[in-house]
């Protein structure tokens, strides 16, 4: 039971990567840029966490679903994995929404052309 959260995060990452692969949104669109964005995002958020821990703002809660393994005081091993999931999820949602929104003006311009031709 102590690895349930970690396994859930890894499953979520796998699902995000499968969705990314299917629609070629992030890593499968430009792997080098995606790797840089992911690394910078995770490192920024991890630095934010470390600063929050140092200031006493962020504290590790006890949970039966977590492994209990710590990378540093108050920094569980699940945290960088969660941050990776967060960055991947954000970028897949952003690139997917961007792709959908890019299609809207084309549809509107076709309707406007039809109205002008009538």
C-alpha positions in Angstrom: 0.0 0.0 0.0 3.0 2.3 0.6 3.7 2.7 -3.1 0.2 3.4 -4.3 0.7 7.1 -4.8 4.0 6.6 -6.7 2.5 4.0 -8.9 -0.5 6.2 -9.6 1.8 9.1 -10.6 3.7 6.8 -12.9 0.5 5.5 -14.4 -0.7 9.1 -15.0 2.7 10.0 -16.7 2.2 6.9 -18.9 -1.3 8.0 -19.9 -0.1 11.6 -20.6 2.7 10.2 -22.8 0.3 7.9 -24.6 -2.1 10.8 -25.3 0.9 12.9 -26.4 2.0 10.1 -28.8 -1.5 9.7 -30.2 -1.9 13.3 -31.1 1.8 14.3 -31.5 1.4 17.2 -29.1 4.6 17.7 -27.1 7.4 15.1 -27.0 6.3 13.5 -30.3 6.1 16.9 -31.9 9.5 18.2 -30.9 11.4 15.9 -28.5 14.3 18.3 -27.9 12.2 21.3 -27.1 9.9 19.2 -25.0 12.8 17.8 -23.0 14.2 21.3 -22.3 10.7 22.6 -21.3 10.1 19.6 -19.0 13.5 19.8 -17.4 13.3 23.6 -16.8 9.7 23.2 -15.5 10.5 20.4 -13.1 13.7 22.1 -11.8 11.9 25.4 -11.3 9.1 23.8 -9.4 11.5 21.7 -7.4 13.5 24.8 -6.4 10.2 26.4 -5.4 9.5 23.4 -3.2 12.9 23.5 -1.6 12.5 27.2 -0.9 9.1 26.6 0.6 10.5 23.8 2.7 13.4 26.0 3.9 11.0 28.7 4.9 8.8 26.2 6.8 5.8 26.7 4.5 5.7 23.3 2.9 5.6 20.2 5.2 5.4 16.6 4.3 2.2 15.0 5.4 2.0 11.4 6.6 0.1 9.1 4.4 -0.3 5.3 4.2 -0.2 5.5 0.4 3.2 7.1 0.2 6.5 5.3 0.3 7.9 7.3 3.1 11.3 7.7 1.3 12.7 11.1 1.5 15.2 12.8 -0.9 15.8 15.6 1.6 14.0 16.6 4.8 10.3 17.2 4.1 10.9 16.2 0.4 9.4 12.8 -0.4 10.5 10.9 -3.5 7.1 11.2 -4.9 7.4 15.0 -5.2 9.7 15.2 -8.3 7.6 12.5 -10.0 4.5 14.6 -9.2 6.2 17.7 -10.7 7.1 15.7 -13.8 3.4 14.7 -14.1 2.3 18.3 -13.6 4.6 19.7 -16.3 3.6 16.9 -18.7 -0.1 17.3 -18.1 0.1 21.1 -18.4 2.1 20.9 -21.7 -0.2 18.3 -23.2 -3.3 20.3 -22.3 -1.7 23.5 -23.5 -0.6 22.1 -26.9 -3.9 20.3 -27.4 -5.9 23.4 -26.6 -3.7 25.5 -28.8 -4.2 23.0 -31.7 -8.0 23.2 -31.2 -8.1 27.0 -30.9 -5.9 27.4 -34.1 -8.7 25.7 -36.0 -11.4 28.0 -34.9 -10.5 31.1 -37.0 -10.4 29.0 -40.2 -13.9 27.8 -39.5 -15.1 31.4 -38.8 -13.5 32.8 -41.9 -15.3 30.2 -44.1 -18.6 31.1 -42.5 -17.9 34.8 -43.1 -17.0 34.1 -46.7 -20.3 32.3 -47.2 -22.2 35.2 -45.8 -20.4 37.6 -48.0 -21.1 35.5 -51.1 -24.8 35.4 -50.4 
